[in-house]
Amino acid sequence: MTTSLRNKRGFTLVELLVVIAIIGILVGLLLPAVQAAREAARRMSCQNNLKNMGLAMLNYESAYKKFPAALRGAIAGSPADDGIGWAVSILPFMEQTALYATLEQGSLALGAPLGTPGIFRRSKGGSWPSSGPLGPNTISGSGGSSTATTIVPGGDTKVSVYRCPSSTLPDIVPLNWTIPGSTTVTESRNFSLGYATIDYKGAGGSNRGDFGVMHKLSENRTQTRIADITDGTSNTIMIAESAYLTGTGGTQLAPTGHEDWPVWMGGPNTDESIRTNGRFNSPINCQCKPNTMVRAINDDCAFSFHAGGAQFAFADGSVHFVSENLSQQTNSDLNDKSDGRPLGEWQ
């Protein structure tokens, strides 16, 4: 009997604890690898998004002999940045013809044909607020208040190719949202409210000026042709990751409002919603991280949720990950289509 009981002896408590500890250590070692694999998959998905947008841009250029404008339909003068964006123009070239038709029909129903001046202001009603709190359904300012509940139908549609899977920005611009790193809950500018967000923006220019691929027609600029990219399409950025927003009012770490939500419909009185630049004061990732977004030094940078840099679609349709440590001059040169400066090895 004694021999039989000894043969059936199980694990002791100490042995079980040792096994559990070993399993815990193995899980701890594997978790970073799993997270890295997931981020690699998200980064590849983001790269595919940029590839699809780049091809759509090239197909648009092939059809119309020019690239789409960064912003069209804005009023010359003030507010010059209130118009339809490039991401609307390429929808028919990304199998989104039905959505484009919805936007056209919806804007006509609001009395503002797609691309006509002031479509954001007309759809919202009233005038741009110059002061006062931003209420949930009103525009407040020197001109009084009016309802602000209507957006261009279709403008609240999430377009998956316009969203990087690593981004944590909300799909739709909310009234209240805390910018990562901020100590306060802040409010959105009214004309962005309710519109679907985008994690990519068009390249607007360099430290030399507005010599990028995408221009604002309100500034009496013409749309870029392939022939205008004299530095070479493989050396010129066309679309950049830019998945962030900045604060306004208060202090940098405790702003009182949001500014420049990236929305694919266009520029609701701000071209920073749809366009970046490569000026010397606009480095890649804006000298902050996704969890310290509120510290961004301005609202013109390329910005990514991928560590170490951001991804870009170039004017030849290629996509490249570019380090945030790239020199300011090289970043500027890549954002300029015709500066004539030799780039050398930048990858």
TITI-854039 format. One record per residue: residue in three letters; x, y, z of N, C-alpha, C in turn. Coordinates in steps of 0.02 Angstrom, whole numbers, plus 50000, padded with zeros to 5 digits. Each point is the difference from the previous one (the first is absolute). Layout:
// TITI-854039
PT  fiza    n.X    n.Y    n.Z   ca.X   ca.Y   ca.Z    c.X    c.Y    c.Z
PT   ALA      X      Y      Z      X      Y      Z      X      Y      Z
...
//
This chain:
// TITI-854039
PT  fiza    n.X    n.Y    n.Z   ca.X   ca.Y   ca.Z    c.X    c.Y    c.Z
PT   MET  50042  49939  50000  49958  50061  50000  50044  50062  50000
PT   THR  50051  50000  50039  50044  50058  50004  50033  50014  49933
PT   THR  50022  49948  49966  50032  50008  49934  49952  50029  49949
PT   SER  49937  49978  50000  49949  50025  49953  49987  50074  50010
PT   LEU  49996  50022  50063  49988  50071  50014  50059  50043  49976
PT   ARG  50060  49975  50008  50059  50038  49978  50001  50009  49924
PT   ASN  49977  49948  49964  49999  50004  49927  49950  50053  49974
PT   LYS  49948  50016  50039  49949  50047  49979  50014  50071  50026
PT   ARG  50057  50011  50028  50017  50065  50027  50000  50053  49944
PT   GLY  49967  50060  50010  49996  50054  49950  50053  50053  50013
PT   PHE  49989  50060  49966  50046  50057  50009  49991  50031  50069
PT   THR  50054  50024  50027  49995  50038  50062  49983  50073  49983
PT   LEU  49980  50038  50050  49983  50071  49990  50059  50039  49973
PT   VAL  50059  49985  50025  50060  50035  49977  50012  49986  49926
PT   GLU  49991  49938  49979  50010  49982  49930  49950  50037  49955
PT   LEU  49937  50004  50022  49950  50036  49961  50018  50073  49993
PT   LEU  50023  50030  50054  50019  50070  49998  50059  50011  49953
PT   VAL  50046  49954  49999  50057  50006  49954  49977  49997  49928
PT   VAL  49954  49954  49985  49974  49993  49931  49963  50064  49980
PT   ILE  49959  50027  50046  49963  50061  49985  50048  50058  49988
PT   ALA  50052  50003  50040  50050  50054  49991  50034  49995  49932
PT   ILE  50017  49938  49980  50032  49990  49935  49953  50021  49943
PT   ILE  49937  49981  50006  49950  50020  49949  49995  50076  49997
PT   GLY  49998  50032  50058  49996  50073  50003  50059  50032  49965
PT   ILE  50060  49973  50012  50060  50027  49968  49997  49993  49924
PT   LEU  49977  49941  49977  49995  49988  49928  49949  50047  49968
PT   VAL  49943  50011  50033  49950  50047  49974  50028  50070  49997
PT   GLY  50038  50019  50052  50031  50066  50001  50049  50010  49943
PT   LEU  50036  49946  49983  50048  50003  49945  49965  50002  49932
PT   LEU  49943  49965  49995  49965  49995  49936  49957  50061  49985
PT   LEU  49974  50033  50052  49954  50056  49990  50029  50055  49956
PT   PRO  50061  50024  50013  50028  50052  49955  50005  49977  49928
PT   ALA  50016  49936  49990  50005  49974  49931  49931  50000  49967
PT   VAL  49948  49982  50037  49932  50000  49973  49979  50071  49983
PT   GLN  50014  50047  50046  49982  50070  49987  50038  50027  49940
PT   ALA  50063  49981  49993  50039  50023  49943  49972  49973  49934
PT   ALA  49978  49936  50002  49971  49969  49940  49935  50035  49981
PT   ARG  49959  50017  50051  49938  50035  49986  50012  50069  49971
PT   GLU  50049  50035  50027  50016  50067  49974  50028  49995  49929
PT   ALA  50038  49948  49986  50026  49991  49932  49943  49989  49951
PT   ALA  49949  49962  50021  49941  49989  49958  49962  50065  49989
PT   ARG  49992  50040  50054  49965  50064  49993  50039  50047  49955
PT   ARG  50066  50000  50006  50041  50043  49959  49994  49980  49926
PT   MET  49997  49936  49986  49992  49976  49932  49932  50021  49972
PT   SER  49948  49996  50042  49933  50021  49979  50000  50075  49984
PT   CYS  50034  50039  50042  50006  50072  49987  50037  50012  49934
PT   GLN  50052  49961  49988  50037  50006  49938  49955  49986  49939
PT   ASN  49957  49950  50007  49953  49983  49946  49950  50057  49989
PT   ASN  49979  50032  50055  49955  50058  49992  50033  50054  49958
PT   LEU  50062  50016  50017  50036  50051  49963  50012  49980  49927
PT   LYS  50012  49936  49989  50009  49975  49932  49936  50011  49959
PT   ASN  49943  49983  50030  49937  50008  49965  49985  50074  49986
PT   MET  50014  50043  50049  49989  50072  49989  50047  50027  49947
PT   GLY  50063  49977  50001  50047  50022  49950  49979  49980  49930
PT   LEU  49977  49939  49992  49977  49977  49934  49938  50040  49978
PT   ALA  49956  50015  50048  49940  50039  49983  50021  50070  49977
PT   MET  50050  50029  50033  50024  50065  49979  50028  49998  49929
PT   LEU  50038  49948  49985  50029  49994  49933  49946  49988  49947
PT   ASN  49949  49961  50018  49944  49990  49953  49961  50064  49989
PT   TYR  49993  50040  50053  49967  50065  49993  50041  50044  49953
PT   GLU  50065  50001  50009  50044  50040  49958  49996  49976  49927
PT   SER  49995  49935  49990  49995  49973  49933  49935  50021  49966
PT   ALA  49946  50003  50040  49935  50018  49973  49994  50075  49986
PT   TYR  50027  50041  50046  49990  50073  49995  50063  50039  49983
PT   LYS  50056  49964  49991  50064  50031  49983  50025  50048  50054
PT   LYS  49979  49988  50061  50024  50039  50057  49979  49964  50064
PT   PHE  50037  50011  50054  49982  49970  50064  49943  50041  50031
PT   PRO  49962  49969  50045  49947  50038  50033  50027  50057  50042
PT   ALA  49960  50051  50010  50019  50055  50043  49996  49978  50073
PT   ALA  50044  50028  50041  49996  49986  50071  49933  50023  50028
PT   LEU  49976  50056  49975  49938  50031  50024  49969  50038  49943
PT   ARG  49936  49988  49987  49965  50036  49948  49932  50024  50026
PT   GLY  49976  50052  49970  49935  50026  50020  50003  50048  50058
PT   ALA  50061  50020  50020  50005  50048  50055  49992  50071  49973
PT   ILE  49978  50044  50042  49991  50069  49981  50067  50035  49999
PT   ALA  50014  50037  49946  50062  50038  49997  49999  50052  50056
PT   GLY  50052  50001  50040  50000  50045  50058  49982  49962  50062
PT   SER  49957  50026  50041  49983  49967  50063  49927  49977  49998
PT   PRO  49984  49938  50020  50048  49947  50020  50024  49962  49939
PT   ALA  50063  50006  49984  50029  49971  49940  50008  49924  50005
PT   ASP  49995  49973  50059  50014  49929  50010  49937  49959  50012
PT   ASP  49943  50024  49978  49936  49966  50012  49976  49968  49935
PT   GLY  50024  49940  49985  49982  49968  49937  50010  49925  50000
PT   ILE  49988  49971  49941  50003  49927  49991  50072  49977  49989
PT   GLY  50019  49944  50030  50069  49976  49999  50014  49950  49945
PT   TRP  50065  49986  49992  50024  49954  49949  49973  49930  50009
PT   ALA  49987  49980  50063  49977  49932  50013  49930  49988  49972
PT   VAL  49961  50054  49992  49935  49994  49967  50010  49989  49925
PT   SER  50047  50037  49971  50011  49997  49927  50019  49930  49976
PT   ILE  50037  49962  50040  50024  49935  49977  49953  49943  50017
PT   LEU  49944  50014  50034  49953  49946  50018  49980  49957  49940
PT   PRO  49982  50030  49942  49979  49958  49943  50056  49955  49974
PT   PHE  50062  50015  50017  50056  49959  49977  50021  49948  50052
PT   MET  49960  49994  50053  50013  49949  50051  49938  49958  50014
PT   GLU  49961  49991  49948  49938  49960  50004  49952  50029  50051
PT   GLN  49998  50065  50006  49955  50035  50045  49955  50049  49962
PT   THR  49980  49979  49939  49958  50042  49959  49932  50013  50034
PT   ALA  49973  49950  50033  49935  50009  50032  50004  50052  50056
PT   LEU  50055  49999  50038  50008  50049  50054  50007  50070  49970
PT   TYR  50037  50006  49945  50008  50065  49968  49933  50026  49976
PT   ALA  49959  49955  49972  49933  50021  49977  49957  50021  50059
PT   THR  50007  49966  50057  49962  50019  50060  50019  50070  50023
PT   LEU  50064  50015  49998  50023  50067  50019  49971  50053  49953
PT   GLU  50001  49986  49935  49973  50047  49951  49926  50013  50012
PT   GLN  49962  49946  50009  49928  50007  50011  49986  50035  50066
PT   GLY  50038  49982  50051  49989  50030  50066  50016  50074  50000
PT   SER  50054  50020  49967  50018  50071  49998  49949  50040  49961
PT   LEU  49972  49971  49947  49948  50034  49962  49937  50010  50042
PT   ALA  49985  49949  50040  49941  50005  50044  50008  50055  50051
PT   LEU  50062  50016  50018  50013  50053  50047  50008  50068  49966
PT   GLY  49992  50000  49934  50005  50063  49964  50070  50022  49985
PT   ALA  50048  49955  50005  50071  50018  49988  50032  49944  49960
PT   PRO  50000  50005  49933  50030  49947  49958  50072  49985  50022
PT   LEU  50019  49937  49997  50065  49978  50023  50055  50041  49966
PT   GLY  50042  50032  50040  50055  50039  49973  49985  50074  49995
PT   THR  49939  50021  50016  49986  50072  49998  50025  50033  50065
PT   PRO  50010  50066  49998  50028  50034  50059  49957  49991  50063
PT   GLY  50034  49991  50056  49967  50001  50065  49956  49941  50015
PT   ILE  50015  49941  49974  49954  49943  50009  49995  49980  50073
PT   PHE  50054  50003  50037  49997  49982  50071  49958  50051  50038
PT   ARG  50011  50064  49986  49962  50051  50035  49927  49999  49980
PT   ARG  49987  49987  49936  49931  50000  49977  49961  49941  50029
PT   SER  50033  49943  50004  49966  49941  50026  49987  50006  50075
PT   LYS  50045  50034  50035  49992  50008  50071  49954  50059  50017
PT   GLY  50000  50051  49958  49960  50059  50014  50040  50050  50042
PT   GLY  49982  50063  49995  50033  50051  50041  50069  50017  49974
PT   SER  50037  50036  50040  50067  50021  49981  50051  49969  50047
PT   TRP  50063  50003  49979  50052  49970  50041  50005  50034  50067
PT   PRO  50000  49961  50055  50002  50032  50066  50068  50032  50014
PT   SER  49998  50063  50022  50062  50034  50016  50015  49996  50074
PT   SER  49950  49982  50040  50011  49994  50072  49942  49961  50030
PT   GLY  50004  49988  50064  49945  49967  50034  50008  49925  50003
PT   PRO  49963  49966  50043  50004  49928  50007  49969  49963  49941
PT   LEU  50024  49941  49988  49973  49959  49946  49949  49951  50030
PT   GLY  49936  50016  49993  49948  49956  50027  49989  49940  49956
PT   PRO  49962  49949  50024  49993  49938  49963  49963  50007  49934
PT   ASN  49954  50047  49994  49961  50007  49939  49995  50072  49977
PT   THR  50046  50041  50020  49996  50070  49980  50068  50027  49979
PT   ILE  49998  50053  49961  50060  50038  49985  49993  50066  50037
PT   SER  50046  50014  50045  49996  50061  50040  50056  50046  49981
PT   GLY  49987  50064  49999  50051  50048  49983  49971  50069  49993
PT   SER  50038  50044  49968  49977  50069  49994  49938  50006  49958
PT   GLY  49988  49951  49957  49941  50003  49957  49940  49967  50031
PT   GLY  50004  49982  50064  49944  49966  50032  50006  49925  49993
PT   SER  49944  49965  50009  50000  49927  49998  49952  49975  49947
PT   SER  50016  49944  49972  49954  49967  49953  50011  49925  50005
PT   THR  49953  49961  49975  50007  49927  50005  50059  49976  49960
PT   ALA  50030  49947  50024  50059  49973  49966  49996  49924  50002
PT   THR  49945  49973  49978  49989  49928  50006  50007  49964  49933
PT   THR  50002  50036  49944  50000  49969  49934  50070  49999  49971
PT   ILE  50023  49942  49978  50061  49995  49962  49982  49978  49929
PT   VAL  50046  50006  49954  49988  49976  49932  49989  49925  50004
PT   PRO  49941  49974  49980  49987  49929  50004  50055  49959  49966
PT   GLY  50025  49950  50035  50055  49960  49976  50066  50019  50030
PT   GLY  50004  50062  50025  50063  50024  50030  50017  49966  50066
PT   ASP  49952  49963  50028  50013  49964  50062  50016  49927  49987
PT   THR  50012  49982  49938  50016  49930  49982  50073  49984  50013
PT   LYS  50013  49950  50040  50069  49978  50010  50024  49965  49937
PT   VAL  50055  50023  49972  50031  49968  49942  50062  49964  50025
PT   SER  49998  49934  49999  50052  49961  50033  50069  50015  49972
PT   VAL  50006  50014  49935  50065  50013  49971  50028  50066  50023
PT   TYR  49958  50043  50029  50024  50064  50027  50019  49996  50073
PT   ARG  49998  49940  50030  50017  49993  50071  50059  49952  50009
PT   CYS  50051  50023  50034  50055  49956  50019  49978  49957  50059
PT   PRO  50009  49934  49998  49977  49957  50056  50037  50013  50065
PT   SER  50057  50034  49998  50036  50016  50062  49974  50063  50033
PT   SER  49965  50041  49963  49975  50064  50025  49946  49989  50052
PT   THR  50000  50043  50051  49948  49997  50051  49952  50060  49996
PT   LEU  50005  50039  49947  49952  50054  49991  49930  49970  49991
PT   PRO  49947  50034  50025  49932  49974  49990  49980  50001  49927
PT   ASP  49955  49956  49980  49978  49996  49931  49961  50062  49979
PT   ILE  49963  50028  50046  49959  50060  49987  50022  50054  50049
PT   VAL  50005  50062  49976  50020  50055  50044  49947  50011  50054
PT   PRO  50018  49990  50064  49954  50009  50055  50001  50072  50026
PT   LEU  49952  50018  50041  50001  50066  50031  50056  50003  50051
PT   ASN  50003  49950  50044  50049  50000  50055  50050  49944  49991
PT   TRP  50063  50016  50006  50053  49949  49994  50062  50027  50032
PT   THR  50035  49958  50036  50062  50020  50033  50059  49985  49955
PT   ILE  50036  50051  49980  50061  49989  49960  50050  49962  50043
PT   PRO  50029  49945  49976  50047  49962  50040  50056  50044  50028
PT   GLY  50009  49994  50066  50050  50040  50035  49972  50063  50030
PT   SER  49937  50017  49983  49969  50060  50027  49972  49985  50069
PT   THR  49993  50053  50040  49971  49992  50066  49926  50020  50002
PT   THR  49973  50018  49942  49931  50024  49997  49961  49967  49944
PT   VAL  49935  49993  50008  49955  49980  49946  49985  50062  49959
PT   THR  50011  49996  49935  49992  50059  49957  49944  49991  49950
PT   GLU  49979  50054  49966  49943  49999  49955  50023  50013  49928
PT   SER  49962  49973  49953  50018  50005  49930  49973  50064  49968
PT   ARG  50035  50023  49949  49975  50055  49960  49937  49975  49963
PT   ASN  49949  50040  49999  49934  49976  49979  49996  49972  49929
PT   PHE  50036  50029  49953  49991  49978  49932  50032  49932  49985
PT   SER  50038  49973  50046  50026  49932  49993  49954  49949  50032
PT   LEU  49957  50020  50045  49958  49954  50038  49960  49954  49955
PT   GLY  50003  49935  50015  49959  49952  49965  50030  49972  49937
PT   TYR  50055  50029  49976  50032  49976  49939  50049  49943  50016
PT   ALA  50009  49955  49951  50045  49943  50008  50073  50023  49994
PT   THR  50043  49970  50039  50070  50020  50003  50042  49963  49947
PT   ILE  50061  50025  49992  50048  49970  49953  50069  50004  50034
PT   ASP  50043  49952  49985  50067  49998  50030  50054  50019  49950
PT   TYR  49980  50028  49943  50048  50017  49947  49984  50070  49972
PT   LYS  50052  50036  49981  49991  50067  49972  50044  50008  49938
PT   GLY  49981  50048  49958  50038  50014  49940  50061  50043  50015
PT   ALA  50052  49991  49960  50062  50038  50009  49993  50070  49968
PT   GLY  50005  50051  50043  49986  50067  49976  50060  50042  49981
PT   GLY  50058  49985  50027  50057  50042  49983  50061  49988  50043
PT   SER  50050  50042  49992  50065  49992  50032  50018  50064  50037
PT   ASN  50061  50002  50024  50022  50061  50032  50006  50058  49951
PT   ARG  50002  49983  49936  50004  50051  49947  49933  50034  49988
PT   GLY  49946  49966  50019  49933  50027  49989  49952  49946  49977
PT   ASP  49944  50020  49970  49948  49953  49977  50019  49968  49934
PT   PHE  50052  49959  50002  50023  49966  49940  49990  49924  50005
PT   GLY  49949  49980  50037  49983  49929  50004  49955  49978  49944
PT   VAL  49979  49938  50001  49957  49973  49948  49930  50029  50004
PT   MET  49976  50015  50061  49930  50021  50008  49994  50072  50022
PT   HIS  49959  50038  49963  49990  50071  50013  49928  50015  50018
PT   LYS  49991  50059  50030  49932  50026  50013  49981  50045  49942
PT   LEU  49943  49985  49968  49979  50040  49943  49979  50070  50021
PT   SER  49983  50009  50064  49980  50067  50024  50057  50049  49996
PT   GLU  50062  49975  49995  50058  50043  49995  50020  50012  49927
PT   ASN  49952  49985  49955  50010  50010  49928  50059  49960  49973
PT   ARG  50011  49942  50030  50052  49955  49976  49969  49947  49954
PT   THR  50040  49976  49953  49976  49949  49955  50015  49931  50028
PT   GLN  49964  49950  49975  50011  49932  50022  50064  49972  49968
PT   THR  50036  49959  50037  50065  49973  49978  49991  49948  49945
PT   ARG  50043  50004  49949  50004  49948  49949  50064  49959  50011
PT   ILE  50002  49942  49971  50060  49958  50005  50061  50040  49976
PT   ALA  49991  50037  49946  50056  50038  49972  50026  50054  50047
PT   ASP  49959  50020  50049  50022  50051  50048  50047  49972  50053
PT   ILE  50002  49934  50006  50042  49969  50052  50069  49989  49970
PT   THR  50038  50053  49995  50064  49997  49965  50055  49967  50042
PT   ASP  49989  49993  50065  50049  49965  50042  49995  49924  49993
PT   GLY  49949  49977  49965  49989  49928  49991  49947  49974  50046
PT   THR  49955  49960  49973  49944  49975  50039  50022  49954  50057
PT   SER  50057  49966  49991  50024  49955  50053  50033  50038  50057
PT   ASN  50010  50065  49992  50032  50041  50051  49952  50051  50030
PT   THR  49936  49993  49987  49952  50051  50021  49942  49969  50037
PT   ILE  49990  50020  50062  49944  49975  50041  49934  50027  49974
PT   MET  49950  49956  49999  49933  50019  49977  49949  49997  50057
PT   ILE  50003  49948  50041  49954  49991  50056  50040  49978  50061
PT   ALA  49984  50030  50057  50036  49984  50062  49952  49975  50053
PT   GLU  50024  49954  50042  49963  49986  50061  49999  50063  50043
PT   SER  49942  50016  50027  49996  50058  50045  49939  49991  50044
PT   ALA  50006  49955  50049  49943  49979  50042  50003  50034  50068
PT   TYR  49991  50066  50002  50002  50035  50063  49961  50065  49995
PT   LEU  49989  50032  50057  49971  50066  50001  50031  50039  50057
PT   THR  49993  50065  49998  50029  50043  50051  49946  50034  50041
PT   GLY  50020  50031  50054  49954  50037  50042  50002  50074  49986
PT   THR  49950  50035  50025  49998  50072  49992  49975  50032  50064
PT   GLY  50023  50060  50016  49980  50034  50061  50034  49969  50061
PT   GLY  49990  50031  50058  50029  49974  50062  50076  49998  49996
PT   THR  50028  49944  50021  50072  49989  49995  50013  49939  49957
PT   GLN  50063  49988  49983  50014  49944  49956  49977  49934  50029
PT   LEU  50013  49989  50065  49982  49936  50031  49928  49999  50025
PT   ALA  49968  50057  50001  49930  50004  50022  49961  50047  49954
PT   PRO  49992  49980  49935  49964  50042  49953  49926  50002  50017
PT   THR  49966  50050  49975  49928  50006  50011  49959  49975  49941
PT   GLY  50032  49984  49945  49964  49976  49942  50043  49960  49953
PT   HIS  49968  49966  49952  50035  49964  49948  50011  50045  49940
PT   GLU  50050  49984  49961  50011  50037  49938  50024  49951  49947
PT   ASP  49976  50009  49939  50026  49963  49942  49988  49925  50003
PT   TRP  49939  49978  50016  49985  49929  49993  50012  49978  49928
PT   PRO  50035  49945  49989  50008  49975  49931  49936  49966  49977
PT   VAL  49965  50029  49952  49938  49971  49973  50006  49995  49924
PT   TRP  49979  49944  49972  50011  49990  49928  49955  50043  49957
PT   MET  49947  50028  50027  49956  50043  49960  50037  50064  49978
PT   GLY  50048  50023  50038  50035  50060  49978  50022  50044  50057
PT   GLY  50000  50065  49988  50024  50048  50048  49944  50043  50028
PT   PRO  49974  49983  50058  49948  50042  50032  50031  50062  50031
PT   ASN  50019  50047  49956  50033  50062  50019  50072  49989  50023
PT   THR  50030  49944  49981  50069  49987  50018  50030  49950  49951
PT   ASP  50052  50021  49963  50030  49954  49952  50044  49948  50034
PT   GLU  50016  50010  50065  50039  49949  50036  49961  49936  50010
PT   SER  49935  50000  49985  49961  49938  50004  50017  49952  49943
PT   ILE  50029  50027  49946  50011  49958  49941  50070  50006  49971
PT   ARG  50045  50040  50030  50064  50013  49968  50056  50008  50051
PT   THR  50059  49974  49983  50061  50008  50041  50049  50042  49960
PT   ASN  50057  50014  50029  50056  50030  49963  50066  49976  50030
PT   GLY  50053  50015  49965  50066  49978  50023  50044  50058  50021
PT   ARG  49970  50051  50029  50042  50056  50024  50047  49977  50055
PT   PHE  50052  50039  50013  50049  49982  50050  49969  49995  50070
PT   ASN  49945  50036  50012  49968  49997  50066  49945  49948  50003
PT   SER  49998  49955  49949  49948  49948  49998  50032  49931  49990
PT   PRO  50039  49976  50049  50034  49936  49992  49951  49942  50003
PT   ILE  50021  49943  49974  49959  49940  50003  49987  49982  50073
PT   ASN  49938  49989  50017  49975  49983  50067  50001  50059  50049
PT   CYS  50016  50060  49975  49985  50062  50036  50029  50003  50071
PT   GLN  50056  49965  50010  50035  50000  50065  49955  49977  50058
PT   CYS  49958  49952  49987  49959  49970  50053  49984  49928  49982
PT   LYS  49965  49965  50044  49980  49932  49990  49924  49996  50000
PT   PRO  49971  49944  49979  49927  49995  50001  49969  50012  50068
PT   ASN  50034  49979  50054  49972  50010  50067  50016  50069  50029
PT   THR  50039  50040  49962  50013  50070  50021  49983  50047  49942
PT   MET  49948  49983  49963  49981  50038  49941  49990  50074  50014
PT   VAL  49976  50017  50060  49986  50069  50017  50064  50043  49997
PT   ARG  50058  49969  50001  50064  50036  49999  50023  50015  49929
PT   ALA  49962  49981  49949  50020  50014  49931  50017  50074  49990
PT   ILE  50055  50013  49966  50025  50069  49996  49960  50043  49951
PT   ASN  49964  49969  49953  49955  50038  49956  49950  49952  49968
PT   ASP  49961  50024  49952  49947  49958  49971  50014  49982  49927
PT   ASP  50063  50004  49978  50017  49988  49930  50041  49938  49987
PT   CYS  50013  49959  50051  50047  49945  49994  49969  49937  49971
PT   ALA  50043  49958  49972  49984  49930  49990  50002  49968  50069
PT   PHE  49954  49954  50015  49997  49971  50067  49972  49929  49995
PT   SER  50031  49955  50036  49982  49929  49994  49997  49967  50069
PT   PHE  49960  49947  50005  49998  49958  50060  50050  49943  49995
PT   HIS  50041  49999  49948  50053  49951  49993  50064  50029  50029
PT   ALA  50032  49963  50043  50059  50026  50035  50057  50017  49952
PT   GLY  50030  50058  50010  50061  50017  49965  49994  50039  49935
PT   GLY  49939  50010  49976  49992  50036  49937  49929  49998  49975
PT   ALA  49992  50008  49935  49933  50000  49970  50006  49973  49929
PT   GLN  49943  49981  49971  49998  49973  49933  49973  50052  49951
PT   PHE  50026  49998  49938  49983  50049  49950  49989  49966  49932
PT   ALA  49951  50025  49963  49991  49980  49930  50034  50053  49957
PT   PHE  50043  49977  49955  50036  50046  49956  49964  50006  49933
PT   ALA  50020  50049  49961  49964  50016  49939  50008  49948  49946
PT   ASP  50044  49951  50010  50004  49944  49953  49957  49941  50022
PT   GLY  49964  50008  50056  49957  49946  50025  50033  49956  50051
PT   SER  50065  50009  50012  50035  49959  50050  49985  50025  50070
PT   VAL  50010  49957  50049  49988  50017  50070  50064  49986  50040
PT   HIS  50020  50048  50042  50061  49993  50039  49988  50021  50072
PT   PHE  50032  49964  50046  50003  50020  50070  50061  50045  50007
PT   VAL  49989  50060  50027  50054  50050  50006  50012  50014  50074
PT   SER  50062  49999  50020  50018  50009  50071  49985  50071  50023
PT   GLU  49979  50004  50063  49989  50066  50031  50066  50037  50012
PT   ASN  50056  49964  49992  50065  50031  50008  50028  50027  49935
PT   LEU  49961  49998  49947  50020  50028  49936  50018  50074  50009
PT   SER  50051  50023  49966  50019  50070  50008  49944  50046  49975
PT   GLN  49997  50059  50029  49949  50049  49981  50005  50018  49927
PT   GLN  50061  50006  49975  50009  50019  49930  49975  49945  49953
PT   THR  50016  49937  50016  49978  49945  49957  49924  49993  50002
PT   ASN  49971  50007  50059  49927  49997  50006  49968  50055  49957
PT   SER  50029  50060  50002  49975  50055  49960  50006  49984  49925
PT   ASP  50058  49972  49981  50011  49985  49929  49951  49948  49974
PT   LEU  49985  49950  50042  49952  49948  49979  49929  50027  49992
PT   ASN  49985  50054  50035  49934  50031  49995  49996  50053  49946
PT   ASP  50054  50011  49964  50003  50051  49947  50007  49966  49933
PT   LYS  49956  50017  49954  50000  49966  49935  50048  50029  49949
PT   SER  50030  50059  50015  50039  50033  49948  50057  50044  50026
PT   ASP  50031  49980  50057  50053  50043  50027  50067  49988  49966
PT   GLY  50007  49943  49964  50061  49986  49963  50058  49978  50043
PT   ARG  49989  49989  50064  50055  49980  50045  50012  49925  49994
PT   PRO  50063  49978  49996  50014  49928  50001  49986  49970  50069
PT   LEU  49967  49943  50000  49981  49969  50065  50054  49954  50027
PT   GLY  50033  49963  49956  50046  49949  50025  49963  49942  50030
PT   GLU  50033  49961  50043  49969  49943  50033  49961  50023  50061
PT   TRP  49934  49994  49998  49960  50023  50057  49962  49942  50033
PT   GLN  49997  49941  49969  49962  49944  50027  50042  49961  50050
//
